[in-house]
C-alpha cells in the first residue's frame, strides 16, 4: 500500500450554510414533509417556481407539464441556484401554496392518495396547476407565481370533473391533538435521533416539527384533524428525520377514538356540564396503552390524556392530549 493510499484524509460532511440552510429548514417544516398533491411522506422533489415539495410520482407529472408551468428539482441530487431557493422560501412551502391553488377545491374533487393511479393523479395536477380550476375565478397564477386577472380559468377540454369519484368526506367533529412529549425514543443515528411525529386519520396527515438530537423530545404542539363519519383509529408514527435518505421509523401506535367520541356525543354540549369523568379507554394486552385513558369534561371541554408504548420498536413512549371539538 502506498503512502498516499495509507494516509487519505477523512471525508467530512460539508455544513449546510447560507441559502442552502434556508432550504433545508423549509424542508423540515411539518407541512413540507408530505407531498403537496397526494400527501405521500418524505418528498424528494420540489417545484421551485410553484414553491411545493413533491413525491416522485407527482414530480414526474409536474415535469411533464414543462418548466414554464412547474420547474422540478431533486432536493438531494440537483444543484439549486440562489434564485430557485429564494423562490421556494418566498412562497413558504406546501400549506401556503395549497391555500391558493386549492382555495376553491370542490368537495367532489378529492385529492389523489399516495397509491392513486397515474391517470387520476395526472388529471388532478393538470386541473390544479395548468388549468387552475381551483383558484378564485377572477385570478390566475403566471409561471412566475404572480397573479393576473382573467375572465375565466376553466377549460372545456378538462375531463377531470367528470372522472373524480364522489367525495365521501363527511365530518362529525374535530380533534385538537397536543403532542406533549416522547420518552426514551429509539436511537436511529450514531448515538441519537432527530424525531418527529406523524398523525394519520383517514386521508388526513399532520406532522410535528423535528427535534434535533433528542431522545426525550418535548413538543407541546397542537395538531388539528377532522373526524370523518366513518372514522377508524388515529395512527401515530415516530420517524427519525434524514435530509439525504429515507426517514427511519422509530415506532408506531394506534389510538381508539370510540371511547372519547361516543362519550362526547352522548353528553352533547360539554359547556353545560360540570367537570366529570364521562368515559374510559381501558389498557389491555391488545392495545398500546401504558395505563387506562380517562375521558373527562374539563372547564367545558372534552379532553383525554393518552400515554402510549410505541410498538414494533425497541423502546419509546409518547404522551398526548386529545380535545374534542364539535362542528357548529
C-alpha positions as CSV (number, residue, x, y, z in Angstrom):
1,X,0.0,0.0,0.0
2,X,1.4,3.4,-1.0
3,X,1.9,6.2,1.5
4,X,-0.7,8.3,-0.4
5,X,-3.3,5.5,0.0
6,X,-2.4,4.9,3.6
7,X,-2.9,8.5,4.7
8,X,-6.0,9.6,2.8
9,X,-7.8,12.4,4.7
10,X,-11.0,11.6,6.4
11,X,-14.0,12.9,4.5
12,X,-16.3,15.2,6.4
13,X,-19.9,16.3,5.7
14,X,-19.9,19.8,4.4
15,X,-22.0,22.1,6.7
16,X,-25.2,23.5,5.2
17,X,-24.9,27.3,5.3
18,X,-26.4,30.4,3.7
19,X,-29.4,30.0,1.4
20,X,-29.0,26.2,1.3
21,X,-29.6,26.3,5.1
22,X,-32.9,28.2,4.4
23,X,-34.0,25.5,2.0
24,X,-33.1,22.7,4.5
25,X,-35.1,24.5,7.3
26,X,-38.0,24.9,4.9
27,X,-37.9,21.2,4.1
28,X,-38.1,20.3,7.8
29,X,-41.4,22.1,8.4
30,X,-44.3,19.7,9.0
31,X,-46.4,20.6,6.0
32,X,-43.4,20.2,3.7
33,X,-42.6,16.6,4.8
34,X,-45.5,15.2,2.8
35,X,-46.2,15.7,-0.9
36,X,-48.3,18.8,-1.7
37,X,-50.5,16.9,-4.1
38,X,-51.0,13.4,-2.7
39,X,-49.7,13.5,0.9
40,X,-47.1,10.8,0.3
41,X,-44.4,11.1,3.1
42,X,-40.8,12.2,2.6
43,X,-41.0,14.1,-0.7
44,X,-37.7,14.2,-2.5
45,X,-38.6,16.7,-5.3
46,X,-39.7,20.3,-5.5
47,X,-41.2,22.7,-7.9
48,X,-39.1,25.8,-7.5
49,X,-41.4,28.2,-9.2
50,X,-44.6,27.0,-7.6
51,X,-42.9,26.5,-4.2
52,X,-44.1,23.0,-3.3
53,X,-42.4,19.7,-2.2
54,X,-43.4,16.6,-4.2
55,X,-43.1,12.9,-4.2
56,X,-41.5,11.0,-7.1
57,X,-44.8,10.2,-8.8
58,X,-46.3,13.7,-8.6
59,X,-42.9,15.1,-9.5
60,X,-43.0,13.1,-12.8
61,X,-46.4,14.6,-13.6
62,X,-45.1,18.1,-12.9
63,X,-42.1,17.5,-15.1
64,X,-44.3,16.5,-18.0
65,X,-46.1,19.9,-17.7
66,X,-42.9,21.7,-18.7
67,X,-40.7,24.1,-16.8
68,X,-42.8,27.1,-17.8
69,X,-45.6,25.6,-15.5
70,X,-43.5,23.7,-13.0
71,X,-39.7,23.6,-12.7
72,X,-38.8,20.3,-11.0
73,X,-35.6,19.8,-9.0
74,X,-34.4,17.0,-6.8
75,X,-33.9,18.2,-3.2
76,X,-30.9,15.8,-2.9
77,X,-29.3,15.5,-6.3
78,X,-29.7,18.7,-8.3
79,X,-27.7,21.9,-7.8
80,X,-30.1,24.7,-6.7
81,X,-29.5,28.3,-7.8
82,X,-29.9,31.1,-5.3
83,X,-32.9,32.2,-7.4
84,X,-34.6,28.8,-7.0
85,X,-34.0,28.8,-3.3
86,X,-35.3,32.3,-2.9
87,X,-38.4,31.4,-4.8
88,X,-39.2,28.4,-2.5
89,X,-38.5,30.4,0.6
90,X,-40.7,33.3,-0.6
91,X,-43.7,31.0,-1.1
92,X,-43.2,29.3,2.2
93,X,-44.0,25.7,1.1
94,X,-47.0,23.4,0.7
95,X,-49.5,24.9,3.1
96,X,-49.3,28.4,1.6
97,X,-49.2,27.2,-2.0
98,X,-52.2,24.9,-1.4
99,X,-54.2,27.6,0.3
100,X,-54.0,29.4,-3.1
101,X,-54.1,26.6,-5.7
102,X,-56.8,24.6,-3.7
103,X,-58.7,27.6,-2.4
104,X,-61.9,26.6,-4.2
105,X,-61.4,22.9,-4.4
106,X,-64.9,21.4,-4.6
107,X,-65.9,18.7,-2.2
108,X,-66.5,16.3,-5.1
109,X,-62.9,16.7,-6.2
110,X,-60.8,14.7,-3.7
111,X,-57.1,14.9,-3.9
112,X,-55.2,11.8,-5.0
113,X,-53.7,9.5,-2.4
114,X,-50.1,8.1,-2.4
115,X,-51.4,4.9,-4.2
116,X,-53.7,6.6,-6.6
117,X,-53.3,5.6,-10.3
118,X,-51.2,7.9,-12.5
119,X,-54.2,8.7,-14.7
120,X,-56.1,10.2,-11.9
121,X,-53.0,11.8,-10.4
122,X,-52.2,13.5,-13.7
123,X,-55.7,14.8,-14.2
124,X,-55.8,16.4,-10.7
125,X,-52.4,18.0,-11.1
126,X,-53.3,19.4,-14.5
127,X,-56.5,20.8,-13.1
128,X,-54.7,22.3,-10.1
129,X,-51.7,23.9,-11.8
130,X,-52.1,24.0,-15.6
131,X,-55.8,24.7,-15.9
132,X,-56.1,26.2,-12.4
133,X,-59.6,25.0,-11.8
134,X,-59.5,25.6,-8.1
135,X,-58.4,29.2,-8.0
136,X,-60.7,32.2,-7.3
137,X,-62.4,32.7,-10.7
138,X,-61.0,36.2,-11.1
139,X,-57.4,35.2,-10.6
140,X,-54.8,33.2,-12.5
141,X,-51.2,32.5,-11.5
142,X,-48.5,33.0,-14.0
143,X,-45.4,30.9,-14.3
144,X,-43.5,33.5,-12.1
145,X,-46.1,32.9,-9.3
146,X,-47.7,36.3,-9.9
147,X,-51.4,37.0,-10.2
148,X,-53.2,38.3,-13.3
149,X,-56.8,39.0,-13.9
150,X,-58.8,36.7,-16.2
151,X,-62.4,36.2,-17.1
152,X,-62.3,32.5,-16.6
153,X,-59.8,29.9,-15.5
154,X,-61.9,27.0,-16.7
155,X,-61.0,24.8,-19.7
156,X,-63.6,22.9,-21.8
157,X,-61.0,20.2,-22.6
158,X,-60.7,19.1,-19.0
159,X,-62.5,15.8,-18.2
160,X,-61.3,15.9,-14.6
161,X,-64.6,17.0,-13.1
162,X,-66.4,14.1,-14.9
163,X,-63.9,11.4,-13.7
164,X,-63.4,12.0,-10.0
165,X,-65.2,9.7,-7.6
166,X,-67.9,11.0,-5.3
167,X,-66.5,12.6,-2.2
168,X,-67.4,10.7,1.0
169,X,-65.6,13.0,3.5
170,X,-68.4,13.9,5.9
171,X,-67.1,15.0,9.3
172,X,-68.7,14.7,12.7
173,X,-66.3,16.8,14.7
174,X,-62.7,17.9,15.1
175,X,-59.7,16.7,17.2
176,X,-57.1,19.1,18.6
177,X,-54.2,16.8,19.5
178,X,-51.4,18.1,21.6
179,X,-48.3,16.0,21.1
180,X,-46.8,16.6,24.5
181,X,-43.5,14.6,24.6
182,X,-41.7,11.4,23.8
183,X,-39.6,9.4,26.3
184,X,-36.6,7.1,25.7
185,X,-37.1,7.0,22.0
186,X,-35.1,4.7,19.9
187,X,-31.6,5.5,18.5
188,X,-31.5,5.7,14.7
189,X,-28.4,7.7,14.1
190,X,-25.0,7.1,15.7
191,X,-25.9,8.0,19.2
192,X,-29.3,9.8,19.0
193,X,-32.2,10.5,16.6
194,X,-34.0,13.6,15.1
195,X,-37.6,12.6,15.8
196,X,-40.9,13.9,14.5
197,X,-44.4,12.6,14.8
198,X,-46.9,11.8,12.0
199,X,-50.6,11.5,12.9
200,X,-52.9,9.9,10.3
201,X,-56.7,9.8,10.4
202,X,-58.4,8.6,7.2
203,X,-56.9,10.5,4.4
204,X,-55.5,13.3,6.6
205,X,-52.0,13.7,7.9
206,X,-50.5,16.1,10.4
207,X,-46.8,16.4,11.4
208,X,-44.8,17.9,14.2
209,X,-41.6,19.7,13.9
210,X,-38.3,17.8,14.0
211,X,-36.4,17.8,17.3
212,X,-32.7,17.5,16.6
213,X,-30.6,15.0,18.5
214,X,-33.2,14.4,21.2
215,X,-34.4,11.0,22.6
216,X,-36.7,12.7,25.1
217,X,-38.2,15.4,23.0
218,X,-40.8,17.9,24.3
219,X,-43.1,19.2,21.6
220,X,-46.2,20.6,23.2
221,X,-47.5,21.1,19.6
222,X,-51.2,21.1,18.7
223,X,-52.2,19.3,15.5
224,X,-55.7,19.5,14.1
225,X,-57.6,16.8,12.3
226,X,-61.3,16.5,11.2
227,X,-63.1,13.3,12.2
228,X,-65.0,11.6,9.3
229,X,-68.3,9.9,9.9
230,X,-66.8,6.5,9.3
231,X,-63.7,7.1,11.4
232,X,-61.1,4.5,12.3
233,X,-58.2,4.6,14.8
234,X,-55.9,7.5,15.0
235,X,-52.5,6.3,13.8
236,X,-49.3,7.7,15.3
237,X,-45.9,7.1,13.8
238,X,-42.5,8.5,15.0
239,X,-39.7,8.9,12.5
240,X,-36.1,9.9,12.5
241,X,-35.5,12.8,10.1
242,X,-32.7,12.3,7.5
243,X,-32.1,15.0,4.9
244,X,-30.5,12.9,2.2
245,X,-32.1,9.5,2.7
246,X,-35.4,8.0,3.6
247,X,-36.5,8.7,7.2
248,X,-36.3,5.8,9.6
249,X,-39.3,4.6,11.6
250,X,-39.0,4.9,15.4
251,X,-42.2,3.1,16.4
252,X,-46.0,3.4,16.0
253,X,-49.2,3.1,17.9
254,X,-53.0,3.2,17.2
255,X,-55.4,5.2,19.3
256,X,-59.0,4.0,19.6
257,X,-61.2,7.1,19.3
258,X,-64.5,5.4,20.0
259,X,-64.5,5.9,23.8
260,X,-64.0,9.6,23.5
261,X,-66.3,10.3,20.6
262,X,-69.1,8.1,21.8
263,X,-69.0,9.8,25.2
264,X,-68.7,13.3,23.8
265,X,-71.7,12.7,21.5
266,X,-73.8,11.2,24.3
267,X,-73.2,14.2,26.6
268,X,-73.8,16.8,24.0
269,X,-72.5,20.4,24.6
270,X,-69.9,20.0,27.3
271,X,-70.2,23.6,28.4
272,X,-73.5,22.6,30.0
273,X,-71.8,20.1,32.4
274,X,-69.6,20.4,35.4
275,X,-66.2,18.8,35.4
276,X,-66.6,15.0,35.4
277,X,-65.4,11.7,34.0
278,X,-67.5,10.6,31.1
279,X,-65.5,7.7,29.5
280,X,-62.5,5.4,29.7
281,X,-60.3,3.5,27.2
282,X,-59.0,0.5,29.1
283,X,-55.5,-0.8,28.9
284,X,-55.4,-4.4,27.6
285,X,-52.8,-6.8,26.1
286,X,-54.2,-5.9,22.7
287,X,-53.5,-2.2,22.7
288,X,-50.6,0.1,23.3
289,X,-51.8,1.9,26.4
290,X,-49.4,2.2,29.4
291,X,-52.4,2.9,31.7
292,X,-56.2,3.4,31.4
293,X,-57.0,6.6,29.4
294,X,-59.8,8.6,31.0
295,X,-62.2,10.9,29.1
296,X,-63.1,14.0,31.1
297,X,-65.1,17.2,30.8
298,X,-62.7,19.9,32.0
299,X,-63.8,23.5,32.0
300,X,-66.5,22.9,29.4
301,X,-64.3,20.8,27.1
302,X,-64.0,17.1,26.4
303,X,-60.4,16.0,27.0
304,X,-58.4,12.8,27.1
305,X,-54.9,12.2,28.2
306,X,-53.2,9.2,26.4
307,X,-49.9,7.5,27.4
308,X,-48.6,5.1,24.8
309,X,-45.9,2.5,24.5
310,X,-44.6,2.6,20.9
311,X,-45.0,-0.7,19.0
312,X,-42.5,-2.5,16.7
313,X,-39.5,-0.8,18.2
314,X,-37.0,-1.5,20.9
315,X,-38.1,1.4,23.2
316,X,-40.1,4.6,23.3
317,X,-43.2,6.1,24.9
318,X,-45.4,9.0,23.9
319,X,-47.7,11.4,25.8
320,X,-50.7,13.0,24.0
321,X,-53.7,15.1,25.0
322,X,-56.9,14.9,22.8
323,X,-59.6,17.5,22.8
324,X,-62.9,17.0,21.1
325,X,-64.5,20.0,19.2
326,X,-68.0,19.9,17.9
327,X,-68.9,21.1,14.4
328,X,-71.1,24.2,14.9
